Amino acid sequence: MALASVDDAFVEAFLLGVNEELARELVWREAPIDPRDTWMRRFWDSVDGEEDIAPVADWPPRSALGAHGPGNGGAALVLLIRSELFRRYPSTLVSATPATWVPDATGGWSRVEAPEGAIDPAFVGRLGPDISFFGFELPAGLDLDRDVAGSPDQGDGKPGWFFVLEQPAAEPRFGLDAGAGKAAAPKYWKNVRRGQATGDTGASYVPLAPLAGTTLPYDRFGANTWTETWARDAAAMARITLQRPVRVLMHADRMLRGGRDG
């Protein structure tokens, strides 16, 4: 995973040149067009259909390249990911979210995601078979190093931003954790291993007998403290074997400076 900033001046220069050459071609072919029109306004495969430049005829005279985007005034940041993840799981959700500081059990501070402020990609794309990129239009006024990368020192008051990969909650998976069982039954159903369910027999299927009648809570968090009994019925087995959606947060500081998240 890596982060890169968008060169807005290059994007505008590219689209300006494309529109100029297209206008010349259409005029040469005697097409009934206004050569001042801007036909090519999109460089990126935008998620919401937003254009990357305003009509060239509306650009202020002698204005600098890179200043004619219709966005919110914030910088565009691109998350690059080289992985087979999106080939195997194409519906993986990607977002960016601000971090915040919270006290931890050691008396220090840890960075966690803030409850509000997450943003979705503004544009997405692929580079070859295994590289995906996701562009984020950051809020106006954010500085890449000062605000997005932040500081690992809580006293600086700059927790930075996280980039999030998560499995859609609407695509549940069912199964057991891999590995042999260290006990006859786990403490919570969410931790049940295949070896515990099979009795470490190496069976290619999961027999009901080894854990039949065992009643345990799913886990110890909030509404998940309900209990379920192994082999009671199909609904019980579905609730026991439901796998929690995977969610991974990577702090921008690790990608921009090669540092360690704290």
C-alpha positions as CSV (number, residue, x, y, z in Angstrom):
1,M,0.0,0.0,0.0
2,A,1.2,3.5,-0.8
3,L,-0.1,7.0,-1.0
4,A,0.5,9.5,-3.8
5,S,-0.8,13.0,-4.5
6,V,-2.4,14.0,-7.8
7,D,-0.6,16.4,-10.1
8,D,-3.5,18.6,-10.9
9,A,-1.4,20.7,-13.4
10,F,-0.6,17.6,-15.4
11,V,-4.2,16.4,-15.5
12,E,-5.4,19.8,-16.7
13,A,-2.5,20.1,-19.3
14,F,-3.4,16.6,-20.6
15,L,-7.1,17.4,-21.0
16,L,-6.4,20.8,-22.4
17,G,-4.2,19.2,-25.1
18,V,-6.8,16.5,-25.9
19,N,-9.6,19.1,-26.3
20,E,-7.4,21.3,-28.5
21,E,-6.5,18.4,-30.9
22,L,-10.0,17.1,-30.9
23,A,-11.3,20.6,-31.9
24,R,-8.7,20.9,-34.7
25,E,-9.7,17.4,-36.0
26,L,-13.4,18.2,-36.0
27,V,-12.9,21.6,-37.7
28,W,-10.7,19.9,-40.4
29,R,-13.5,17.4,-40.9
30,E,-16.0,20.3,-41.3
31,A,-18.1,19.1,-38.3
32,P,-20.6,21.8,-37.2
33,I,-19.0,22.4,-33.8
34,D,-18.0,25.4,-31.6
35,P,-14.2,24.9,-31.2
36,R,-14.4,26.6,-27.8
37,D,-16.4,23.7,-26.3
38,T,-14.7,21.3,-23.9
39,W,-15.7,17.7,-24.8
40,M,-13.1,15.9,-22.7
41,R,-13.5,16.9,-19.1
42,R,-12.8,13.7,-17.2
43,F,-9.3,12.2,-16.6
44,W,-10.3,9.7,-13.9
45,D,-13.0,7.1,-13.8
46,S,-15.1,9.1,-11.4
47,V,-17.4,7.3,-9.0
48,D,-20.0,10.0,-8.9
49,G,-19.5,11.3,-12.5
50,E,-17.8,14.5,-11.4
51,E,-15.7,16.2,-14.1
52,D,-12.0,17.0,-13.5
53,I,-11.9,20.4,-15.2
54,A,-14.4,23.2,-15.8
55,P,-15.1,24.2,-19.4
56,V,-11.9,25.7,-20.8
57,A,-13.8,28.8,-22.1
58,D,-14.6,29.7,-18.5
59,W,-11.0,29.6,-17.3
60,P,-9.8,33.0,-16.1
61,P,-7.2,34.6,-18.5
62,R,-3.6,33.8,-17.6
63,S,-4.6,31.5,-14.8
64,A,-2.2,28.7,-13.8
65,L,-2.7,25.1,-14.7
66,G,-4.1,23.0,-11.8
67,A,-6.6,25.7,-10.6
68,H,-9.6,24.8,-12.7
69,G,-11.1,21.8,-11.1
70,P,-14.7,21.9,-10.0
71,G,-13.9,20.1,-6.6
72,N,-14.2,21.4,-3.1
73,G,-10.8,23.0,-3.0
74,G,-9.1,20.1,-1.2
75,A,-6.2,18.1,-2.5
76,A,-6.7,14.7,-4.1
77,L,-4.8,11.8,-2.5
78,V,-4.5,8.4,-4.2
79,L,-4.2,5.1,-2.3
80,L,-2.3,2.5,-4.4
81,I,-2.7,-1.2,-3.4
82,R,-0.8,-4.0,-5.1
83,S,-2.6,-7.2,-4.2
84,E,-4.8,-10.0,-5.5
85,L,-7.4,-8.9,-2.9
86,F,-9.7,-7.0,-5.3
87,R,-9.5,-9.9,-7.9
88,R,-10.6,-12.4,-5.3
89,Y,-13.0,-10.0,-3.4
90,P,-14.0,-7.3,-5.8
91,S,-16.7,-5.9,-3.5
92,T,-14.2,-4.9,-0.8
93,L,-15.0,-1.5,0.5
94,V,-12.3,1.2,0.7
95,S,-12.6,4.5,2.6
96,A,-10.6,7.1,4.4
97,T,-11.4,8.3,7.9
98,P,-9.8,10.7,10.4
99,A,-8.1,9.4,13.5
100,T,-8.5,10.5,17.1
101,W,-6.6,9.9,20.3
102,V,-7.9,7.7,23.1
103,P,-6.2,6.6,26.4
104,D,-5.1,3.0,26.4
105,A,-4.7,0.4,29.1
106,T,-1.0,1.2,29.6
107,G,-1.6,4.8,30.5
108,G,-0.6,6.1,27.1
109,W,-2.5,7.1,24.0
110,S,-3.5,5.2,20.9
111,R,-4.9,6.3,17.6
112,V,-8.3,5.0,16.7
113,E,-10.8,6.0,13.9
114,A,-13.0,9.0,14.7
115,P,-16.7,8.3,14.9
116,E,-17.4,10.8,12.0
117,G,-15.8,12.2,8.9
118,A,-15.2,9.1,6.8
119,I,-15.1,9.7,3.0
120,D,-15.5,7.3,0.1
121,P,-13.3,7.3,-3.0
122,A,-14.1,10.0,-5.7
123,F,-12.5,7.9,-8.4
124,V,-11.1,4.4,-8.8
125,G,-9.1,2.4,-11.4
126,R,-6.7,-0.4,-12.2
127,L,-3.1,-0.5,-13.3
128,G,-2.4,-3.9,-14.7
129,P,-3.7,-7.1,-13.2
130,D,-2.8,-6.6,-9.6
131,I,-2.7,-2.8,-8.8
132,S,-5.8,-0.9,-7.8
133,F,-6.0,2.8,-7.0
134,F,-8.6,4.8,-5.1
135,G,-8.6,8.6,-5.2
136,F,-10.0,10.7,-2.3
137,E,-11.0,14.3,-2.4
138,L,-9.8,15.5,0.9
139,P,-11.6,18.3,2.8
140,A,-10.4,21.8,1.9
141,G,-7.4,23.0,3.9
142,L,-5.9,19.7,4.8
143,D,-2.1,19.4,4.5
144,L,-0.7,16.0,3.4
145,D,2.1,15.8,6.0
146,R,0.7,17.9,8.8
147,D,-2.9,16.7,8.8
148,V,-3.1,13.4,6.9
149,A,0.1,11.8,8.1
150,G,-0.3,13.5,11.5
151,S,2.1,12.9,14.3
152,P,2.7,9.9,16.6
153,D,3.0,12.3,19.5
154,Q,-0.4,12.8,21.1
155,G,0.8,16.2,22.4
156,D,1.0,17.5,18.8
157,G,-2.8,17.2,18.4
158,K,-2.4,15.8,14.9
159,P,-3.8,12.2,14.9
160,G,-3.8,12.0,11.1
161,W,-6.0,9.7,8.9
162,F,-6.7,6.0,8.5
163,F,-7.4,4.2,5.2
164,V,-9.8,1.4,5.7
165,L,-10.4,-1.9,3.8
166,E,-13.5,-3.8,4.9
167,Q,-15.6,-6.8,3.9
168,P,-19.2,-5.8,3.1
169,A,-21.6,-6.7,5.9
170,A,-24.1,-7.8,3.3
171,E,-21.9,-10.6,2.2
172,P,-21.6,-12.9,5.2
173,R,-19.3,-15.9,5.4
174,F,-19.8,-19.1,7.4
175,G,-17.1,-21.4,8.7
176,L,-14.7,-22.3,11.5
177,D,-11.3,-20.9,12.4
178,A,-8.4,-23.0,11.1
179,G,-6.2,-25.0,13.4
180,A,-6.3,-27.7,16.0
181,G,-8.3,-27.3,19.2
182,K,-6.5,-26.6,22.4
183,A,-9.5,-27.6,24.5
184,A,-12.6,-29.6,24.1
185,A,-14.6,-26.4,23.6
186,P,-13.7,-22.7,23.1
187,K,-14.6,-20.0,25.5
188,Y,-16.7,-18.2,22.9
189,W,-18.3,-19.5,19.7
190,K,-16.5,-16.9,17.6
191,N,-13.2,-18.7,18.4
192,V,-14.3,-22.3,17.7
193,R,-11.6,-24.1,15.7
194,R,-12.0,-26.8,13.2
195,G,-10.0,-29.2,15.4
196,Q,-12.3,-28.6,18.3
197,A,-15.4,-29.3,16.1
198,T,-13.9,-32.5,14.6
199,G,-12.2,-33.7,17.8
200,D,-8.9,-33.5,16.0
201,T,-9.8,-36.6,14.0
202,G,-8.8,-35.0,10.7
203,A,-12.3,-35.6,9.2
204,S,-13.0,-33.8,5.9
205,Y,-16.4,-32.7,7.3
206,V,-17.6,-31.3,10.6
207,P,-19.4,-34.0,12.7
208,L,-21.9,-32.7,15.3
209,A,-21.1,-35.2,18.0
210,P,-17.9,-33.8,19.6
211,L,-19.5,-30.5,20.6
212,A,-23.2,-31.6,20.7
213,G,-25.2,-29.9,23.4
214,T,-22.5,-27.3,24.2
215,T,-23.9,-23.9,25.0
216,L,-21.7,-20.9,24.9
217,P,-22.0,-17.1,24.2
218,Y,-20.9,-15.9,20.8
219,D,-18.5,-13.4,22.4
220,R,-18.4,-10.9,25.2
221,F,-19.2,-7.7,23.4
222,G,-22.5,-5.9,23.8
223,A,-25.4,-7.5,21.9
224,N,-23.3,-10.6,21.1
225,T,-23.5,-12.0,24.6
226,W,-26.4,-14.2,23.6
227,T,-25.8,-17.9,23.9
228,E,-26.3,-20.7,21.4
229,T,-26.3,-24.5,21.6
230,W,-24.3,-26.6,19.1
231,A,-26.4,-28.9,16.9
232,R,-29.7,-27.6,18.2
233,D,-30.9,-26.8,14.7
234,A,-29.7,-25.3,11.4
235,A,-30.3,-21.7,12.6
236,A,-28.1,-22.3,15.7
237,M,-25.3,-23.7,13.5
238,A,-25.6,-20.7,11.2
239,R,-25.2,-18.3,14.1
240,I,-22.3,-20.2,15.6
241,T,-20.3,-20.4,12.3
242,L,-21.0,-16.9,11.2
243,Q,-17.6,-15.2,10.6
244,R,-17.2,-11.6,11.6
245,P,-16.5,-9.3,8.6
246,V,-12.9,-8.4,8.2
247,R,-11.9,-4.8,8.7
248,V,-8.3,-3.4,8.4
249,L,-7.1,0.1,9.1
250,M,-3.8,1.4,7.9
251,H,-2.6,4.8,9.1
252,A,-1.2,7.2,6.5
253,D,1.9,7.8,8.7
254,R,3.0,4.2,7.9
255,M,2.8,4.7,4.2
256,L,4.1,8.3,3.9
257,R,7.0,8.0,6.3
258,G,7.5,4.3,6.8
259,G,6.8,4.7,10.5
260,R,4.9,2.6,12.9
261,D,1.3,3.3,13.8
262,G,0.7,4.1,17.5
